Each structure stands twice: as C-alpha cells, then as structure tokens.
Amino acid sequence: MFKAKDLLGIKELTTEEIYHILDTASNFKDVLKRDIKKVPPLRGRTVVNLFFEPSTRTRISFELAAKRLSADVINFSITTSSVVKGETLKDTALTIKALGADFVVIRHSSAGVPHFLSRLLDISVINAGDGANEHPTQALLDLFTVLSYKRKIKGLTIAIIGDITHSRVARSNIYAFTKLGAKVRLICPPTLLPSEVNNLEIEVFNNLEEGLKKADVVMALRLQLERQSKGFFPTLEEYFNLYGLTSERLKLAKDDAIVMHPGPMNRGVEIESDVADGPQSVILEQVTNGLAVRMAVLYLLAGVKK
C-alpha cells in the first residue's frame, strides 16, 4: 500500500510501493482508451504545477493527468509571478497552500527543493525534477513501458547512454531498475560519469559497442547542450561519433531490444533519426505511459490521510 503523503524520489520507495503505482497506472491506461477519458476521483481537488525550469512533456503530462482525474489545475508562471520581485520559495509555497491547493508539482534547478517543501507543507508534494538529483515519475513511466513490452524487469539488461553526471533521469532509473532486479549498464565518457556510481551495483562502459552487447533495453539520455562549454567532451560531432545511437550500433543489442529516450531528443547528437523513428523505438509510448503513471501517483497520494 502507498502510505507516503509525497513522491520525492525513487530512492525513498519500496519495491512494493513501486509495483503498486505501476499496477494502478495499468488501470488508468485502460481508462485512457475509452471514448470518455475522464474519471472523478480528484473532483474538488486542486493541483498546482510549480515549474522553475522549462518543461513541455512533464508539465503537460501532469496537467492532463490531473484534468483526467477531474481536478482543478493551476499552472504557476514564474516569469509573471512575485518570484521575479524577490519572493522566496517558502512564501510562494505557503501562499499556494493558503489558497487551498491539495498538490504541488515542483520542478526546480536545485536538488532538494521538493524535500524542503515536503517538510514545510502538509499537502502532497510531487518531485517533477530537482537539479541533478531525481525525476521519479520519469523512472516510473520507464519501468511501466519496459514491463509492457518485456513482461518483467528482473534479469533484464538496461543500457543507459550519455550524460550521467547531470541527469536526474539516469539517477532515478538506476535506483528503479536495480531495485526491481535488472542489471544496469552506464555507457558514457569518463568526464560524464559521477563519482557516486562507484557505490552502486552497476556496470560502467566507456566504449559504446561493448556496453550495447546483448542489452534488452537501450536508453539514450539527452546531452545537456547548455553544459557543452564546460569541456566535458570536445565537440558534438565527436560525441555522436563515439556515443551516438545508430542503427548499426543497435544491432549489437538483442534483436528484440527496445529503444527509449526521456526527451527532448537532440537528433544527430545522442540518437540517429532512423533509430528514434524506427521499429524498436518506444519513445512515443513513453509519453503516453507517462500520463497513466502520473494519474496513478495523484490518485494514490489523494488517498493518503494528510
């Protein structure tokens, strides 16, 4: 049973809680196949999307998930709010709570902000990405997607390629897949590998071809171009030559391997268009599954006594 009032990270979840969320998401995916895709569990509840960083997929997914559950939704615009006048995060959060919100979905460039809000507020806080820490609903939708194609997680080999150091998606997926018994491989240049991975039960490859061999799932991460000037790799062209996922390289994985990407994609940098749009790609399915997973998270948190 799901007992927490918040969803802050995969690290805090038990295996049982993860499977409970995924089972609930499966029911909501069936709802999304109906002609009328709206159900009433959150009628009268208010969800506030508090995004301090740009987002398309995650923000829209949370907004639509809340509306599918009949909740009222407020999208908080930072550029037109009192934040630009110097209002603190604490005061912004307390104001939102005073207005009667039941959920705050927060994305912030600083790690730990959702945990700070969780201690401050007695309403549900959902982490939609905090710095380079975690992005729990992305990992949950990735698990859900893999389960829908592979029917299991335990024993699978998951190859994650790219900018591990700056990726909250990578961290959440490492926690999620290892908790459920998968073997996780990280494939990246040494400059994009964080030191803390030495404490995790994973394999690390600097050579893409070696890391892809016999993988069941291949996940390319967005290369964070805003950090390219930091000197983590020489050029985008060289990065693609060494770590870009191409049709030829994909042949090294299992024949039935699926290709994933959290988006947004830099085509021709971390992934070739023929792969992104190819028969093994489940990238658009990830987007669809994200809606069901976020409906499940909101629904389960709504049932926890605050």
N, C-alpha and C positions, 0 to 999 in steps of 0.2 A: 504494500500500500504506500502511496505517496503522502508523506507527512510534513514535509518542509513547507514553510509559507512562501519561499522564494526559490528561483532557479538561478544560482550564481555560477555554477561550473559543473563540468562532468566529474571533476576530482571529488566533489562532495557527495555524489550519488552512489548508491549501492547498485550492484548488478540487478537486484530485484526491482529497484525503482526504475532503472533504465528500461528493462523489459516491460514494466507496467506502462510506461509512457509509450513505448513502441506498439504495444497491444491496443492501447487507447487510440493511437494515431491510425491504426489499421481500420478501426470502426469509423473514424471520421473520414478516411479516404473513401469508404463506401458512401458516406453522406454526400461527398463532393461529386459523385457520379450521378446523383439524382437530378431530375429536372429542376426541382426547387432545392437549392443547396444551403438553405438557411435553417438553423435549429435554435431553440430558445434558451439554452442553459444560462447564458450571461445577460439575459434581458434585465435592464435596470442597473447593470454594472458599467463602469467607465474605465477605459484603458487609455493611458497617456503614453504616446511614443515620444521619448525624450532623447533625440539623436544629436549629439555634439560633433559627429563626424558624418560625412556624406554617405548615403546608402540608397540603393534602389531596391534590390531584391529583398533584403531583410526587413526594411521598413514597410514596404508594400505588403509583404507576406504577413507581418504581424497585424497590420491594419485590416487586411482582408480576413484573416483568421478571426479577429475579434468581431468583425461585422457578420461573418458567417454564424457566429455564436450569439448574435443579436445584441452585442454590447455597443455602447456609445464609444466613439473613438475621437481623441484629440491629438492631432499632430503638432507638437511643440516646435516652432521655428526659432532657432537660436538667433538668427540674424535680425529678427523683428521682436525679440523679447528683451526683458530687462537685464539679461546677461550682458548685453553689449554696453549697458550703463554701469556695470560693475557689480551686479547682484551675485551673491555667492551661490554655489551649488546647493548648499544647505537651505538657504532661504527659498530658492526656486522649488526644491523638493517639498518643503513644508507648505508652501503656497499651493502646490498641486494637491497635496493631501487635504488641506483645508477646504478646497473646492469640491471634495467628495470623491476623488479618484479611488479606484479599487486596485488598480495595477499600474506600475510604472515600468515601461520597457526602456532600458537605458543603453545607449552606446556612447562610449567616451574614449578619448585618446590615452587616458591614464589608467593603468592597471589598478584594480582595487576599488574603483568608484562604485560599482554595484554593491560591493560588500559594505562600503561606507553607508550607502543609502539604506541597505537592509537593516543595519543597526539603528539608523535614525528613524525609520518609518515602520509603522505596524501594518502597512498594506503590502501586497506582494510586489517584489522587485524581480524583474527578469533581465538577465545579462544578455544583451544583444551584441556584445563585443567590447572588451575593455583592454585597450592598449594592445600589447603583445601577449596578454595573459590567456584568455579563453573566449570561445564563441560556442557555448554549449548547444544551442539549438541547431547550429550547422552540423555538429558532430552527430546529434540525434537523427537528423534527416539523412545524413550519410549512412549511418547504421541501418536505418529503415530502408533506404534504397538498396544497399547490399543484400539485406535479408530478402527483399522482394525478388531479387534475381538469383541469389545463391542458396536461399532457404536455411542458411546457417551463418554464424560468424566464427565459431570455434574452429581452429585449424586452418583458416584461410590465410594467405599471404597478401598483405596490403602494402603496396609500394607507394610512398609519398615522395614526390619530386619537387624540389625548388627551394624557396626562401624559407627555411625552417626557423631561422633566428627571429624574424619579425612576424611570424604567422601565428595568430591566435587559433586559426582553424587547425593548423598542424598539432598544436598542443592538445586541444580538445579531442581531436581524432586519435592521437596517441593514447590518451587516457581511456577513451571509449573502446577502441578496438582491443587494446591489451586487457582491459577488464573483462571483456567477453571472450577472451581466449584466442584471438587472432595473433599472427606473427606480423609485426610491423617493421618495414624497412624504410629508412630515410635515405634519400639519394640527393646529394647536393654538393656544391663546392665546400671545402673546409671553412671558407670565410662566411658561409651562411648557415653554419651549424652551431647552435648554442651549447655552452659548456654543460648545462644541466642534463643533457641527454645521456651523459655518462652514468647517471643514476637510474636510468630507465631500462626496462627489459626489451631492447630493440636492437636491430642490426643497422649499421651505418655503411653506406657505399658512397665513394666519391666518383665511381665510374657508373654511368647510367646503364650501359649494356649489362654489366654484371648484376646490378640491382633489379633489373626488369625480368631476369630469367625465372620463368615458371610462376610469375605473380598471378594471383586470382583477380586482384583489383589494382588498377593504376590510377593514382590521383595526382594530377598536376596542380600545383599551387600558383596563385597569381604572383608574378615577380613584381615586387613593390618598386615601381619605376621612380617614385619620389625619393628613394634611397640610393639610386644608382650612382649619384655623385659622390657617395661616401667611399667608393673604391672597393666594394665587395667583389666586383668582377670587372674585367677590362672593358668590354663593350657588349651591347645587346646581341650583336651578331655572333660574337664568340660564345655567349651564353647559350644561344639557340644551337650552335654547332655542337656543343658539349652536352647540353641538358634538355634541349627541346624534344618534345614527344612527337615523333614522326611515325608514319605508317610502317616504315621499315623496322624501326626500333620496337614498335608494339608487337611485332611478330615474335619477339623473344619471350613475351609473356605467354600465358596459357592461351590456347585457341579461343576459349570462351571467356577470356578476361574482359571485364568491363572498364570503361574509361570514365573518370569523374573529374570535376573541376568546380570549386566553390563559386567561381565568378567574382568579378567580371574578368573575362579572358583577354589576354594580350596575344592575339593570333600572330603566329610567326615569331613569337618570343619564347613562350613556355609550351606552346602547343601548335601543331600544324592544323590548318583548317580541315584537311582531309580526315584527320583523326577526330577533331571536335564535332564534325558533322557526320562522321562515319557510323557504320552499323554497330560498333561496340560502345559508342558513346551513350551515356545515360544522363548527360548534363541537364537536359530539359526536364527529365524525370525527377532529378534532384529538386528542381524549383517547385514542381507540383507536390512532391512529398513534403517539402518544407511547410506548405500550407497546412497539411494534415497534422504534422508534428506540432506546429505552433498552436493549432486548435486544441490538441491534446494537452499541451502544457498549460494553457489558460484554463481549460476545463478542470484539470486536476488541482491546480492551485486554488481555484474558486471553491473547491470542496474542502479545503483545509480551514479549520477554525482559526481565525486571527486572534 
